[in-house]
Amino acid sequence: MDYRTIILGAGAAGMMCAAHSGGDTLVLDHARAPGEKIRISGGGRCNFTNLYTGPENFLSGNPHFCKSALARYTQWDFIDLVNRHGVAWHEKTLGQLFCDGSSKQIVALLAQEVQEAGGELWLSTSVQGVDKTVDGFCVQVEREGAARRLTCRNLVLATGGKSIPKMGATGLAYDVARQFGLALTETRPALVPFTFPDGRFKPLAGVSLPVRLSNARAGFDEALLFTHRGLSGPAVLQLSSYWREGEAVSVNLIPDIALYDLLRAQRQEGGRKALTTELARLLPARLVDALKPDLKLDGNLADLSDTRLETLCAALQNWHLTPAGSEGYRTAEVTLGGIDTDGLSSKTMQAKTNPGLYAIGEAVDVTGWLGGYNFQWAWSSGHAAGAAIAASHR
């Protein structure tokens, strides 16, 4: 069975590519339904893009690589597509856009776009191997218990990374890329919670507060959540992409407040007040209780010297913690790293040394921040490859 284009992966990038590749396209996926990661994203409402998407919101060995695709298919283009399909949406925080209803609306939207473009979708289909042919590629698959041999002129790698293996994530895109001479960068779990030994924060599980979390490379002003295993929440997920094992992170528990000046003023106005009472106005009471032994939060404000206040404020606004590790690919929202961008055209996503071979989405070494950025990269890179394929056959 011969096709102009075969796309491996019916996720966000793969279906977007199929919708723009000019027809005679087959999308293959081992899952029983398309867009499974879309379906579970955003608490079932899919944070499908971000109003503030820009190249600065992405990590890559080449920070300039994503610029072309992002500029040619923007967040406004995808918002227009969502509007044309009548999908209601809202902005949550920090430019994050979610469906008012269900993330399944985004999956249905993409499936309809693929169908209208003349694309075909095969689910519950496993890829057994890929080979080069004189005119393109041969893909061996197993479907409905039978082996099949498919040929195509264009092959698109859109199977994503290793994150959330329970959803069926594999390293297939990396294996095929390597087979055809494309280099890979180091892959790591990203947008993932930190773990700490011995249930250190178990008593605080469920406590959340706004913080500034940082290390030597990045810092984020968002919420932190204590869990049975360690630390999670948007601030932690964001910083995890910039963190390496053995490194400490700094937590400012009371950001955007001149804490030393505030406590000095409160000491003058009401020195008999307990220090813990004043801190509980700024922090969750359970957290104050947990910090009390280590930081010696005893006594009244009047009992504290300026030097003691300075030491206390430094401890609260520059709390150093060293995670034991992360929760790994099991809960990571994305995979950091992947197919090296040096081997790809930033305009078309085509392999420089293998005409007809394309790589898009999470499989490529472009990783977005939390907040809809990775979906926008899927839309932009998928569109770039699809448009290039369509143009090459006009």
N, C-alpha and C positions, 0 to 999 in steps of 0.2 A: 504494500500500500504506500503510495507516494504522496508526499505533501510538500508544499513550498516551505512551510515552517513547522517545526515541532518545538513546543515549549515544555520543559520539565518543571512542573510545579504549578498548581492552580491556586496560588495564594494571591496576595495583593499585587505584587509586581508582575507575576505571570499572566493574570487575567487582564491587567491594564495593557500589557504588551500585546496580547491577543486581540484586544479591542482596537488596536491601531496598526496592526501588521498587514492589513490589506487583504484578508481572506485566505482561504486554503491553508488554514492554521489548525493544528491539533494540539490541545493542551492535555498533558498526562499528569495524573496524581494518584498516589497509592491510597489516599484517604477515600472514605465513602461519600464525602461531601466536599465541595470547594470552599476555600476561604476559612478553614477552621480557626486559624489564629485571629482572623478578623472577628469571627463570631464570639470568641471569648474575651476579646480586648475591651478595655474601658468598662469593666463590670457589666459587659453585655450591651454596651451602648456605643462602642467604638470611637475612640478619640482619633478621628480620621485625618486631621491636619492641625496645623497651628498657624494663627494669623501672623505670627512674627517669624516665620521660617526664613532663615538665611544661612549662608555657608558657615557662619560662626557657630551654628548649633550642631555641627557634625565633627566627629573624630575620624581621621584617616591618616595613613602614612603620607598622603599628598593632600593637604587641606584645600588645594585649589581644584581638585578633580571634580567635586560635586557641583561646581558653580554653573557649568554649561547646562546640564540637565535641569537643575533647579530654576534657572532663568527662563528656559524654554517651555517648561510646564510648571506653573507656580501653584501656590495654595489657592489663589483666586480662580485658577482654571478648574481645580477639583471642586471648589465650592460651587462654581457655575454648573458643573456636572451634577452635583448633588441636588441643586435647586431644580434643574431641568427634569429630574426624576421625581420631584415632589417630596423629597425626604426632608422632614423638619429637623432643625438642629438648633443648638444653643452654645454660647461660649460659657465655659465653666470658670476657669481662672487662668491667668497668664497666657491668654490667647488660645487655650485648648478648646477645640470644637468637638462636640459630641452629638450623636443622634438623640432626638427627643424620645424616639421609640426604641427600636432594637437594632443592634449591629447587623442583624440578618438583612436589613434593608440595604446596607452597603454591599453585602455579598450578592444579593439579588440584582442590584444595580449593575454590578460588574458582569454577572452572568448574562444579563440582558444585552449589555454592550458587546460581549463576545459573540453572542448569537446573531445580533444584528449586523456584525462585521463579517459574518460568514465563517466564524470559527466553530470548532468542534471540541467537546470536552469528554475525555475518557477518565472515569473515576475507578477506584479499586483496581488500578493497573500498576504493576510493579515493573520498574526498569531493571533488566537483567544485564545489560551491557550496551556500550556505545562504541562504534568504530567509524573510521574515516573511509569515505568512498571517493571515487573519481570526481563525482559531481556534488558531494556534500557529506552526508552522514547516514549511518544505519543505526537504528535504535531497536534493540531486542527487548520485547516486553512480554509479560505474562498477564493475560486478561481472561477472566471467566474460565480459568483452568487450562487455557490453551496458550502456547507460545506463538508470538507473532513477530514478524520482521517488518519494520517500518523504515522508509527512507525519506530524506528531506534535504533541501538545499541550505536551510538555516536551522541552527540548533540554539535554543536559548536556555541558559542555566538559571532557573528561578526557584530553586528548592529551598532557599533560605539557609540558615545556619543550624547550629546544634541545640539552640535553646528550646526548652520544654519538650524533652524527648517523649513524654507520655502522649503528646499530640502527633507523634510519628516523625519528629525531626531527625534527620540523619546528615551525614557529611557527604551526600551524593554529589552535590555541586563541586565540592572541593576535589573529590576523587576524579571526576570527569575533567575538571580544569587541569589538574596535575597530569592526567593522561595525555593531554594535548599541549603540554609544555608551559602552562601558565603557572607562575610562581604564587605562593601563598604567604601571607603574613601570619604572625602568631594569632591564634584564636583564643578568646577568653570569654567567660560569662560576663555580661554587662547588664546594667539596670537590674541589680540583684541585691538582696539584703545581706548585711554583714552578720557573721556568727561570732559568739564569744563563748569561752569554755565555762563549764561548771554551772550553767544556768544563771550566770551573773545578774542578768536583768529580768529573770523570771518573775520576781515580786512586782515588777513595774509593768508587766505585760498589759498592753491596752492603753497605756499612758501616751499621749501625743502632745506635742507643742511645737511652735515655730522656732527654728534655730538658724544659725549660720554654721554650716558644716564645711570644712575646708581641709586641704592639704597643700603641699608646695606647688601643685599644678592647677588647682581649680577650687572654687568655693561656690556654694549654693545657699540661698535664703529661702528655705521651704520647710515643710513639716518633717519632724522626726517622730518615729513610732517605736516604742519599746515592745519587744516580742519575747516569747519564751526562749527563742534561740539567740536573740541578740537585738540588732537594730534594723529597722526598715523605715518606710515612709519615703516620700519624694526626694528629700534631701539626701538620704542614704543611697537610693537607687541612682540618682544623678552622679554622686561622687564615686560610686563603685566603678564607673567607666574610667576613672582617672587614678584608681588605687591599685597598688601592688602588694602582694603578701609581705608581711613583716613591717609594713609602714603604719605609723600612727596617724590618726586624724584628729583635728581640733574641733571641739563643739563649743560654740558660743550659745549658752542656754538663754541668755537675755540680750539679744542683739538690738541695735538701734536705740539703746538707752545708755546714758552716762551714769552707770550704776553707782560708781563711787560717789559722785556728786549727789545722787538721789539719797543714798544711805546716810551720808553726812548730814544732809538737810533734815532727814527724818530723825536722826539722832538728836539734833538740836531742838526739834519741835516736840518730840515724844520719846525721850531717851529711855523711859521705863518699859516701852513696848518690847516684847520678845523678838529677837532676830528672826526666828522661824515664822512668826506671825507676819512680819513685813515681807519676807521672801515668798510666803504663800500667796501674797497678792500679785506676785510676778510669775510664779511657777506653780505647776500642779502640786497639791499638798502631798501626794504620795511620793513625788520626786524629792521634795524637801526633806521628808522623813527618811528617805533612803540615803540622801547625801549627808544627813546630820552626823553620823559617826565619823566618816572620813574627813569632813571639813570642819568638824567641831563646832557645829552651829548651835551652841549653847549660850545662855545668858541673854541680857538685854542689850539694846543698841548702845546704851550709855557705857556699857562695859568694854566697848571696842575702841581701841586706839586707831588713829589714822593708818598706821602701819598695818594693823590687823585687818582693817577695812580694805586696804589695797590688796593684801594677800588673798582675802576672800573673794574680791571682785575678779581678780586674775584667775582664780580657780573656777569660778562660774562662767567666765567669758572666754576661757581658753583651756577647756577641759580636754586633756589628752587621753585618747583611748587607742588601743592597738587591737583591731579585730584579729581573731584567730584565723578567719577565712571568710568565704562567702557561701551562700547556699548552692552555688554552682549552677550548671545548666538546668537542673531540675525546676528551678523557679525563675531563672534569668529571663527577662523579657526579650532580650536580643543577644546576638553574638558579636563581640568586638573582633575586628580583623576579618580576614577572609582572602578572597582572590585579589592579588596585588593589582592596584590600579595602573601600575607602570605598563602592564601588558594589555591595557584596554584603551580604546578611544573614548575620551570624555564626552564627545559629541554623539557617538552612535552606540557606545557600550560594546562594540565589536572587538574581538581579540585582534591585536595588530598583526600577529603572525599566522592566524588561522581564519581566513575569510569565511564568513558564514557562521562563526561561533560567537555567541553573545553571552554576557553575564550581567545580571541585574539584581536589584533589591539587596536583601540582607546577606546574600552570598558574597557580595563585593566588600572590600575593605572601606566601607563608609558606614558609620554608625551614628545615629542621631541621639539627641538628648531625649529624656522622658517628656511626653506631652504632645504626641502627634507627629513628631519630626520623622520618625522611621517610616510611618505610613506615607508621608509626603515624599520621602526618598523612593519608596516603592512606586508611587504614581509617576514621579518625574523620570526615574531611570527606565521604568517599563515603557513609558511614552517615547522616550528617546530611542530605545531599541526598536519598538514597533514602527515608529515613523521612518527610521532608517531602512528597515526591511521593506516597508511599503514603497518607499522612494526608489529602492534598488530594482524593483520589478515593474516600474511604470514604463 
